[in-house]
Each structure stands twice: as structure tokens, then as C-alpha cells.
């Protein structure tokens, strides 16, 4: 992995996932003369001769590179000092057309990319920071957030990112190769891309600009420009990323929110203090973040994370928690979401959670809130909180000739090698065969170990729902438990539905005999209620009743991007020491579901640790 392969004839992804034909020169490049920003880096590299120049002497703007050091050469780590060193043996490959290539050092690779994208001055840390001078290195690290914020654009160099071959004429940007890349898993690159005003994602044989990448599922939020993010979105991407040294995680978070640290420390002080009191400083980082933005409480169980780390899971160690970097910091309080996955927003579908609630205070590891809380341990869950597969109604009959199966599917190549040089002489026949099968929505955003395509459940045929009665007005509605494929026999689908059933029983009276199937192609309309619990844990007593869970009804989070959408409520659990633990959230349209006809209880104080 240490060396990069780069095709000069790049596929260009300009909309959605389909990539246009290969281009010798990118159709969209950096303008000829960039306006000089007020801030300039100490050093820049002049691309025309790849020589150092003083930033103060450059009369135009510049660009920057964001990359993972793992792809710049051979990295060795000194286990005694924790310092890493780089050896570049000049094995980076630049491919010209079909038959020509040359091997270069990383500097030569950067030069080639800059020339193709019309970049005249470039900043990247290997050349623009003296790695052998600790004082200069510390000073420049303290300025990196300003470097990326003032650059005209940032080249996100992701060698794993490539165009997947669908037919002889069509490629699709393989978003799974981006999500599973080392660039996507490094903490520093998160800071760099969030602070940049423009981004070009450059891969092995494909590139795209930020305005296209911002529409991609699961990654779009970090490419949206101008950046819109809350604490929940930042921590969603931060907690799955890793660093070589633990304190780099704190540095990177502080760079995204530089005002949080500059109120208390300068960077020289912070480096010294973290060496002596790392736990205290890291908790202090989250303390200041929570006081700034309470959406830090918007988290639940693992969802996207399980796909990001899927390729790393081994038979010897299959516990998912082992692969989530933030889980190494067990000293963090529960309200940081250390045991779960924060919700992130998408450009088109919202997810920017915010609340008007301000009656709270964070001091070190304790988050103290004063609000209305509703206990979630009704007696009616005694005998119905679990669901077995043989308790489901009969599976609906299914006919492969059902005329209602006509749906449109974007071109896909299930099981194809994602390499760019594979041949596909029989692609037209394969496309015809695929069109004869029941079709699903292609979701090419989640990495899979077997390189197969992932299908979202949004186009699964069968809906499993349960009829419930709304407590206040006796109106009967259906609550969706899960969606199933054509045969409705997928064990993973059932496990998700059973979990939703169990958690739903916390909030409203439900009976198993009210479960039913619905063909999504049936034109009959159903009024659906929405109650969506997402917990990092749930504990029961001997009677199978969840104990001491409190829904914080006084802290409603609403989506800034979706005026008529659901409301999110944090959920906590009482501990033996009298404090509480944050365990996730519940999403719903109507607080009445949780009241069961009762009035809201008075506000009280909860101390969450």
C-alpha cells in the first residue's frame, strides 16, 4: 500500500455516481490567477520548478493537499518515542494512456496532479513543514487550520478511490472505495476537508469536486460547501477515525473549533499539558464542545460504522467495538457518545439537529440538565417485549411474474472487479439479464469485503408493521418495524425488526397479534406513526422489563433542514450511584405516544456522567 498509482486519463464524476468518459485534461480546473488571501502559509511549493518559496513573497492564492501519510512512502514507527519516519523509494506510478508509465517520488506525483489541475502554488506538510525541527513543527501545526481555511481549494488525494466498470462505456464512482480508504479513517484529514472552502477528490482513475461529493450518502456532509455541521455530525466522522498518537485526536478537534482551545490554552501549553494530563484535557475538549452545542447527545446504536470497519473484522476478533477507535477512550463520559454512533446530516435529507433547550451545564465529566423526564418502564411490556421469527404472520405468497415488479435500477455490476483495466465484452448481455430480475435500489456507498454491491432496504418489497392505538384520541395507526426482500426470509432483516419491536414496547402498548405484512406495491394507503428508538444498550430485570430509563421530553431536537420532520429526544438510564448514563435517543412525531394519556411530570435535575 505505501505507493500510489495515478492515471493521468481520469474519469470525471460530475453528477450523482456516473462518471463521464476519460479525459487527458480535467474538464474543470483551478483558475489561472487566484486572489491572494490575507493569511499566507510560511512556505509554499512553486509547481513550475517544485522549489520552496516564502508565502509572504507570493502575490497570489494557493491550494493545499490532504492525504494519508500511509500512501506517501514506507512508514516506520519508533515504538519507544512514538515518532514515525518516512522512506520514499520512488515507486509511485503515473500511468499515461494504456501502455506508458513512470515511477516517481511523492513529490513528482504531486507535481503531476498540480499541473493537470492548473495549480501554481501548493502547500503540503511534508515539504512545507520542517519535520526535523520540533519547534517549527509545533508552531506550524498550530496554524494548519488557517492554511486549509485560506487555500483556494484542497486536493483530497485518495489512491483507493476509483471508477467501477459497469459496461464498456459506463463507469460509476465507487464510493465504497472512498469510505474504506485510509484517508477516510484518519483524524487529520477530517479537519482538513471540513475547513476547506473547495475540495477536489482525486483518486486512482477518477476525480470529483465537492459539489458532487456533497450529494453522496454517508460522506456528503464533509464535502458540503459552505460547511454546515453541528457537534453530532463532527463526532460521527471523528469517532470512527484514528490517529498515530492519542493527543493528535484532541489537536484535530480543537482545530475544527479553534475558539474552544484558544480561550484556555495556547498550542505550546496544550502539548505539554496533554503529555502529563491527557485524560483531563480530552474530557475538557468535550466539555467545551457540549457547552457550545448540545447536539452531542444525538447518537444511537451502530449503523454506518459496521460497514466502515467490515473489512477489518477477523474471526479471532469479531467484536465490533474493538474496531471503533473512540472505544479505546473508556474514561470519556457517556454523554460524549463514546459507546455509540452520532447522527450525521446529509445535504439532501437533513439531519442538522438543534434544540432551544439551554437549562444545562457541563463541568468536567458531568452534564447536568434540568428538564421534564418521562420514565420508560410501563408494566404492559411484561410478556411482549421479545419477538421470535416463528411468531410472525404467514409470509405472503410471491410470484416472479408479478407485473408490479417493474422498477428502474441504475446500471450496476454486482461482483465485478472494481479495477479499471478489466474487460467486459459481454456487458450488454449481462445488463439484459439483470433487467429480467426483481430490481432494487443500488447503494454503492458502503464498503463490502467481497466487493459485491450493497442494496438499500428502501426498495425492499415487504413491510412488517404493527397496528397501535394512540393513547389520547384512540386513533389507530401502523408503526413500521422493518422492510424485507422478496421472500421475506432475511435473518438480518428480521433481527432489526425484532429489535424495533422490543424497543417499541417501551413506549406504547403493543400486541403481537396486531403485526401484519404489507406489499409496498399495493396501492392501499396506510397512516404510519413514527417512533424510532436507537439505544447503545438496553438492560432488563428478571421480568424482562427495561429498568430506570428516562426519556428527556424537555430536550427536543428538531432538524434545521426539515421543518415538518420528527423530533429527537435523548434517553438516559439511572445508575446505582444516583447519576445517569446517556444511552441513545428516540425519534417521534408526537410526544403523546410516551404519555399514555398522562400529563407531563414536573421538571427535575439529572446529572449525567
C-alpha positions in Angstrom: 0.0 0.0 0.0 2.7 2.6 0.6 2.9 3.8 -3.0 0.3 5.5 -5.1 -0.9 4.7 -8.7 -2.3 7.6 -10.6 -3.9 7.6 -14.1 -3.4 10.8 -16.0 -6.5 10.0 -18.1 -9.1 10.4 -15.4 -12.8 9.7 -15.3 -14.7 12.8 -14.2 -17.6 12.4 -11.9 -19.9 15.5 -12.3 -23.3 14.4 -11.1 -24.6 11.5 -9.0 -22.4 8.4 -9.3 -22.0 8.1 -13.1 -18.5 9.1 -14.4 -18.1 10.7 -17.8 -15.6 9.5 -20.3 -11.9 9.6 -19.6 -10.2 13.0 -20.1 -6.5 13.6 -20.7 -7.0 17.0 -19.0 -9.7 17.6 -16.3 -12.7 19.5 -17.7 -12.8 21.7 -14.6 -9.6 23.1 -13.2 -8.3 25.8 -10.9 -8.5 29.4 -12.3 -5.3 30.9 -13.7 -4.7 33.6 -11.2 -6.0 33.2 -7.6 -6.8 36.1 -5.3 -4.2 36.3 -2.5 -5.8 35.7 0.9 -4.9 37.8 4.0 -3.2 34.8 5.6 -0.4 33.1 3.7 1.5 29.9 4.9 5.1 30.3 6.0 6.3 28.2 3.0 4.8 27.2 -0.3 6.0 25.0 -3.2 6.1 26.6 -6.6 4.9 23.9 -9.0 6.8 25.2 -12.0 10.1 24.1 -10.5 9.0 22.4 -7.2 11.1 24.8 -5.2 10.3 26.3 -1.8 9.2 29.9 -1.7 8.3 32.2 1.1 4.5 32.6 1.4 5.0 36.3 2.2 6.6 36.8 -1.2 3.8 35.1 -3.3 1.3 37.6 -4.7 -1.5 35.1 -5.5 -3.5 32.4 -3.8 -2.5 28.8 -3.3 -4.0 25.3 -2.9 -3.4 22.5 -0.4 -3.1 18.7 -0.3 -5.0 16.5 2.1 -3.7 12.9 2.1 -2.8 9.9 4.3 0.9 9.5 5.0 0.5 5.8 4.5 0.3 6.4 0.8 3.3 8.7 0.5 6.0 6.1 1.1 7.2 3.5 3.6 6.3 4.4 7.2 8.2 3.1 10.2 7.3 3.8 13.8 9.7 4.1 16.7 7.9 2.3 19.5 10.0 4.0 22.1 9.4 7.6 21.1 6.1 7.1 19.2 7.7 9.1 16.3 7.2 8.0 12.7 9.7 8.3 9.8 9.1 8.1 6.1 11.2 6.4 3.4 10.3 7.2 -0.2 11.9 4.8 -2.7 10.3 6.5 -5.7 7.8 3.7 -6.5 4.7 5.9 -7.1 3.4 5.1 -10.5 2.0 7.6 -13.0 0.2 5.9 -15.9 -0.1 7.6 -19.3 -2.8 6.1 -21.5 -2.7 2.3 -21.9 1.0 1.4 -22.3 3.2 4.1 -20.7 4.1 4.8 -17.1 6.8 6.2 -15.0 7.9 5.8 -11.4 8.4 8.9 -9.3 8.8 10.0 -5.7 5.8 11.5 -3.9 7.0 15.0 -4.9 6.8 14.0 -8.6 3.3 12.7 -8.1 2.1 16.0 -6.5 3.7 17.9 -9.4 1.8 15.8 -12.0 -1.5 16.3 -10.3 -0.9 20.1 -9.8 0.0 20.6 -13.4 -3.1 18.7 -14.6 -5.4 20.9 -12.4 -3.6 24.1 -13.2 -2.3 24.7 -9.7 0.6 27.1 -9.5 1.4 27.1 -5.7 0.8 24.2 -3.4 1.1 23.6 0.3 1.5 20.2 1.8 3.1 19.3 5.1 6.0 17.0 4.0 7.7 19.8 2.1 6.3 23.0 3.8 7.0 22.0 7.4 10.5 21.1 8.5 9.8 17.7 10.0 13.2 17.6 11.7 12.6 20.8 13.7 10.3 20.2 16.7 9.8 23.9 17.5 8.9 24.8 13.9 6.7 21.7 13.6 4.8 22.6 16.7 4.3 26.2 15.5 3.1 25.2 12.1 0.7 22.5 13.4 -0.9 25.3 15.4 -1.5 27.2 12.1 -2.8 24.3 10.0 -6.5 25.2 10.4 -5.7 28.6 8.9 -3.7 27.0 6.0 -6.7 24.9 4.8 -9.3 27.6 5.6 -7.5 30.2 3.3 -6.5 27.8 0.5 -8.4 28.3 -2.7 -9.1 24.6 -2.8 -7.8 21.4 -1.3 -6.8 18.3 -3.3 -8.0 15.2 -1.3 -5.7 12.6 -2.6 -7.4 9.1 -2.1 -5.5 6.4 -4.1 -8.1 3.8 -3.2 -10.9 5.8 -4.8 -11.6 4.6 -8.3 -14.2 4.2 -11.0 -16.0 0.9 -11.1 -16.6 -0.6 -14.6 -20.2 -1.2 -15.4 -20.0 -1.6 -19.2 -17.6 -0.7 -22.0 -19.0 2.8 -21.9 -20.1 3.5 -18.3 -18.2 3.8 -15.0 -19.6 4.6 -11.6 -17.6 6.3 -8.9 -17.1 3.6 -6.3 -18.0 5.4 -3.1 -17.3 2.3 -1.1 -13.6 2.6 -2.0 -13.6 6.2 -0.6 -15.3 5.2 2.7 -13.0 2.2 3.2 -9.9 4.3 2.4 -7.1 5.2 4.8 -7.9 8.9 4.1 -11.4 8.5 5.3 -10.2 6.9 8.6 -7.6 9.5 9.6 -8.5 12.3 12.0 -6.3 15.0 10.5 -8.0 14.7 7.1 -11.4 15.4 8.7 -10.1 18.7 9.9 -8.6 19.5 6.6 -11.6 18.8 4.4 -14.1 20.5 6.8 -12.1 23.7 6.9 -11.5 23.9 3.1 -13.7 26.1 1.0 -13.5 23.8 -2.0 -12.3 20.2 -2.4 -11.3 18.0 -5.4 -11.3 14.3 -4.5 -8.6 12.8 -6.7 -8.4 9.0 -6.9 -6.6 6.3 -8.8 -8.6 6.9 -12.1 -11.4 9.2 -11.2 -11.9 12.7 -9.6 -14.8 14.8 -8.5 -15.4 18.2 -7.0 -17.0 18.8 -3.6 -20.4 20.0 -5.1 -20.9 16.5 -6.5 -19.5 14.6 -3.5 -21.8 16.5 -1.1 -24.7 14.6 -2.5 -23.2 11.2 -1.8 -24.8 9.2 1.0 -22.8 8.9 4.3 -20.0 11.1 3.1 -21.8 14.2 1.7 -21.8 16.2 4.9 -18.0 16.7 5.0 -17.9 17.9 1.4 -20.8 20.4 1.6 -19.6 23.9 1.0 -20.1 26.3 2.7 -19.8 23.8 5.5 -22.8 23.2 7.7 -22.1 21.0 10.7 -23.1 20.5 14.3 -21.3 18.6 17.1 -23.3 15.4 16.2 -22.1 15.4 12.6 -18.5 16.2 13.6 -18.3 13.4 16.1 -20.0 10.9 13.7 -17.0 11.3 11.4 -14.4 11.9 14.2 -15.1 8.8 16.4 -14.5 6.3 13.5 -11.2 7.9 12.6 -7.8 7.2 14.1 -4.5 8.9 14.9 -0.9 7.8 15.3 -0.8 9.5 18.7 -3.7 9.9 21.0 -3.2 13.6 21.6 -3.5 14.2 17.9 -7.2 13.5 18.2 -7.6 16.4 20.6 -5.5 18.7 18.4 -7.6 17.9 15.4 -10.9 18.5 17.2 -9.6 21.8 18.6 -8.6 22.9 15.0 -12.2 22.4 13.8 -13.3 24.5 16.8 -10.2 26.7 17.4 -12.1 29.1 19.7 -12.6 26.3 22.1 -9.0 25.9 23.0 -7.7 29.4 22.5 -9.9 30.6 25.4 -7.9 28.4 27.7 -4.6 27.2 26.2 -2.1 28.2 23.5 -0.9 25.3 21.5 2.5 25.1 23.1 0.9 24.8 26.6 -1.6 22.2 25.3 1.2 20.0 24.0 2.9 20.0 27.4 -0.3 19.6 29.4 -1.5 16.6 27.3 1.7 14.8 27.9 1.0 15.0 31.7 -2.8 15.1 31.9 -4.2 13.7 28.6 -7.4 12.3 30.1 -8.2 15.7 31.7 -7.6 17.6 28.5 -9.6 15.3 26.3 -12.6 15.4 28.7 -12.2 19.2 28.8 -12.4 19.3 25.0 -15.7 17.5 25.1 -16.8 19.7 28.0 -16.4 22.9 26.0 -17.9 21.3 22.9 -21.0 20.3 24.8 -21.4 23.7 26.4 -21.3 25.1 22.8 -23.6 22.6 21.1 -25.9 20.1 22.9 -26.4 18.0 19.8 -23.5 16.0 21.2 -26.4 14.0 22.8 -27.8 13.0 19.3 -26.4 9.4 19.0 -27.7 5.8 19.0 -26.5 2.3 18.1 -24.0 1.4 15.4 -25.3 1.8 11.9 -22.8 3.1 9.3 -19.8 2.2 11.4 -20.3 -1.5 11.0 -19.8 -1.1 7.2 -16.8 1.1 7.5 -14.8 -1.4 9.7 -16.2 -4.5 8.0 -13.1 -5.3 6.0 -11.0 -5.2 9.2 -13.1 -7.7 11.2 -11.4 -11.1 11.8 -12.6 -14.4 13.1 -10.3 -14.1 16.1 -11.7 -10.6 17.0 -15.3 -10.1 15.7 -16.5 -7.8 18.4 -17.4 -4.6 16.5 -16.4 -2.4 19.5 -12.7 -3.5 19.0 -12.6 -1.7 15.7 -14.2 1.7 16.7 -11.2 4.0 17.6 -13.1 6.1 20.1 -13.9 3.0 22.2 -10.2 3.0 23.4 -11.0 6.0 25.5 -13.2 4.4 28.1 -12.7 7.2 30.5 -15.0 9.5 28.4 -18.4 10.2 30.0 -21.4 8.6 28.3 -22.9 11.9 27.0 -19.9 12.1 24.6 -21.5 9.2 22.6 -18.3 7.1 23.2 -20.4 3.9 23.1 -22.5 4.6 20.1 -22.6 6.4 16.7 -23.7 10.0 16.3 -26.2 11.0 13.7 -24.8 13.0 10.7 -26.6 15.2 8.3 -26.9 14.7 4.5 -27.0 17.6 2.0 -30.4 16.5 0.6 -32.1 14.7 3.5 -31.3 16.9 6.5 -30.1 15.7 9.9 -28.8 19.0 11.4 -30.2 18.5 14.9 -30.6 21.5 17.2 -32.6 22.4 20.3 -33.7 25.6 22.1 -33.1 24.0 25.4 -30.4 25.8 27.5 -31.0 24.8 31.1 -27.9 22.8 31.4 -24.3 23.0 32.4 -21.2 20.8 31.8 -18.4 20.7 34.3 -15.7 18.2 33.6 -17.3 14.8 33.2 -20.8 15.7 34.5 -23.6 17.0 32.2 -26.3 18.5 34.4 -29.7 19.1 32.9 -33.0 20.4 34.5 -36.0 19.3 32.4 -39.1 17.1 32.1 -38.3 13.4 32.1 -40.7 10.6 31.3 -39.9 7.1 32.9 -39.9 4.3 30.3 -40.8 1.2 32.2 -44.6 0.6 31.7 -46.0 -2.7 33.2 -47.5 -3.8 29.9 -44.2 -4.8 28.4 -44.0 -7.9 30.6 -44.8 -10.6 28.2 -44.5 -9.0 24.8 -41.0 -7.4 24.7 -39.5 -10.1 22.6 -40.4 -11.4 19.1 -39.5 -14.8 17.6 -39.4 -15.4 13.9 -42.0 -18.2 14.1 -44.4 -15.7 15.7 -44.7 -13.7 12.5 -47.8 -14.0 10.4 -47.6 -16.3 7.3 -45.2 -15.0 4.7 -47.1 -13.5 1.7 -47.0 -15.5 -1.5 -44.7 -14.2 -4.1 -44.7 -14.7 -7.9 -41.7 -13.9 -10.0 -44.2 -12.9 -12.8 -45.8 -10.3 -10.7 -46.3 -7.4 -13.1 -45.9 -4.9 -10.2 -42.2 -5.8 -10.0 -41.3 -3.3 -12.8 -38.9 -0.8 -11.2 -36.0 1.2 -12.5 -32.5 0.3 -11.4 -29.3 2.3 -12.2 -26.7 0.3 -14.1 -24.7 -1.9 -11.7 -22.1 -4.6 -11.9 -22.6 -7.0 -9.0 -19.4 -8.9 -8.3 -17.3 -7.2 -10.9 -13.7 -6.5 -10.1 -13.6 -2.7 -9.4 -10.3 -2.5 -11.2 -10.2 0.0 -14.1 -8.5 -2.3 -16.6 -10.9 -5.2 -16.6 -12.6 -6.3 -19.9 -16.3 -6.7 -20.3 -17.0 -7.9 -23.8 -20.4 -9.3 -22.7 -21.6 -6.4 -20.7 -24.7 -5.8 -22.9 -25.9 -9.4 -22.3 -25.2 -9.1 -18.6 -27.3 -5.8 -18.5 -30.2 -7.6 -20.2 -30.1 -10.5 -17.7 -30.1 -8.1 -14.8 -33.2 -6.3 -16.1 -35.1 -9.5 -16.0 -34.7 -9.9 -12.3 -36.5 -8.2 -9.4 -34.7 -4.9 -9.0 -33.5 -2.9 -6.0 -32.0 0.5 -5.4 -28.3 0.5 -5.8 -26.4 1.8 -2.8 -22.7 1.9 -3.8 -21.7 3.8 -0.8 -21.0 1.1 1.8 -17.8 -1.0 1.6 -18.1 -4.8 1.4 -15.4 -7.3 1.9 -16.4 -9.3 -1.1 -16.6 -6.3 -3.5 -20.3 -7.0 -4.1 -22.9 -4.4 -4.4 -25.0 -3.4 -1.3 -28.7 -2.9 -1.7 -30.6 -0.4 0.4 -33.8 -1.6 2.1 -35.6 1.4 0.6 -36.7 -0.8 -2.3 -37.4 -4.0 -0.4 -40.8 -5.3 -1.2 -42.4 -6.2 2.1 -43.2 -4.0 5.1 -43.7 -5.6 8.5 -45.7 -3.3 10.7 -47.8 -3.3 13.8 -51.1 -1.6 14.5 -51.2 0.6 17.6 -53.7 2.8 19.3 -52.7 6.4 20.0 -53.3 7.0 23.8 -55.1 10.4 23.7 -57.5 10.1 20.8 -57.8 6.3 20.3 -56.7 6.8 16.7 -55.2 3.6 15.3 -52.0 3.8 13.2 -49.4 1.5 11.9 -45.8 1.6 13.1 -43.2 0.3 10.7 -41.0 -2.5 12.2 -38.9 -3.3 9.2 -38.6 -3.9 5.4 -37.9 -7.3 3.9 -36.8 -8.6 0.5 -39.0 -10.5 -2.0 -39.1 -13.8 0.0 -39.2 -12.1 3.4 -36.7 -14.6 4.9 -33.6 -12.5 5.5 -32.4 -13.2 9.1 -30.7 -9.8 9.3 -33.9 -8.0 8.3 -35.8 -10.0 11.0 -33.2 -9.2 13.7 -33.6 -5.4 13.0 -37.4 -5.8 13.1 -37.3 -7.8 16.4 -35.1 -5.1 18.0 -37.5 -2.4 16.8 -40.4 -4.4 18.3 -38.7 -4.8 21.6 -37.8 -1.1 21.9 -41.2 0.0 20.7 -42.8 -1.9 23.6 -41.2 0.6 25.9 -43.4 3.4 24.8 -46.8 2.2 23.7 -49.0 -0.8 24.4 -48.5 -3.3 21.6 -49.7 -6.9 20.9 -48.1 -9.4 18.6 -51.4 -10.4 17.0 -51.5 -6.9 15.5 -48.4 -7.5 13.4 -49.1 -7.7 9.6 -47.4 -7.7 6.3 -48.0 -5.2 3.5 -46.8 -5.3 -0.1 -45.3 -2.0 -0.8 -46.6 -2.2 -4.4 -50.1 -2.3 -3.0 -51.8 1.0 -3.7 -53.7 0.9 -0.4 -52.6 3.7 1.8 -51.7 3.3 5.4 -51.3 6.0 8.1 -48.0 5.4 9.6 -46.8 6.6 13.0 -43.1 7.1 13.6 -41.3 6.0 16.7 -37.7 5.2 16.3 -35.6 4.2 19.3 -31.9 3.9 18.9 -30.0 2.8 22.0 -26.4 1.9 22.7 -27.6 -0.6 25.3 -30.7 -1.9 27.0 -30.9 -3.8 30.3 -33.7 -5.8 31.7 -34.6 -7.3 35.1 -36.0 -10.8 35.8 -39.4 -9.8 34.4 -38.0 -8.6 31.1 -38.9 -5.0 31.9 -36.4 -2.3 31.0 -35.4 -0.6 34.1 -34.9 3.1 35.1 -34.9 4.5 31.6 -35.9 8.2 31.3 -36.9 10.0 28.1 -35.8 13.6 28.4 -39.0 15.2 26.9 -37.8 18.6 27.9 -34.9 18.4 25.4 -36.5 18.1 22.0 -34.1 18.2 19.0 -35.5 19.3 15.6 -33.9 19.1 12.2 -32.9 22.5 11.0 -33.3 21.2 7.4 -36.8 19.6 7.8 -39.5 21.8 9.2 -42.1 19.1 9.4 -39.9 16.3 10.4 -39.7 14.2 13.5 -38.4 15.3 17.0 -35.4 13.6 18.6 -35.3 13.0 22.4 -32.3 11.9 24.5 -32.7 8.8 26.7 -30.8 8.2 29.9 -30.6 5.3 32.5 -30.3 5.7 36.2 -27.2 4.1 37.7 -26.7 2.7 41.2 -24.7 5.7 42.3 -27.7 8.0 41.6 -26.2 9.5 38.5 -27.4 8.8 34.9 -25.9 7.3 31.8 -26.8 8.6 28.3 -27.9 5.6 26.2 -29.2 7.0 23.0 -32.3 8.7 21.5 -35.8 8.2 20.4 -37.3 9.9 17.4 -41.1 10.6 17.2 -43.6 13.0 15.7 -45.8 13.2 18.8 -44.8 13.3 22.5 -48.3 11.9 23.3 -47.1 8.4 22.5 -44.9 8.5 25.6 -47.5 9.9 27.9 -50.2 7.2 27.6 -52.8 9.8 28.4 -51.0 11.3 31.4 -49.8 14.9 31.8 -46.2 15.9 31.7 -44.4 15.4 35.1 -42.6 18.3 36.7 -39.0 19.2 35.6 -36.2 17.8 37.7 -32.4 17.7 37.7 -30.5 14.9 36.1 -26.7 14.5 36.4 -25.3 12.5 33.5 -21.8 11.1 33.7 
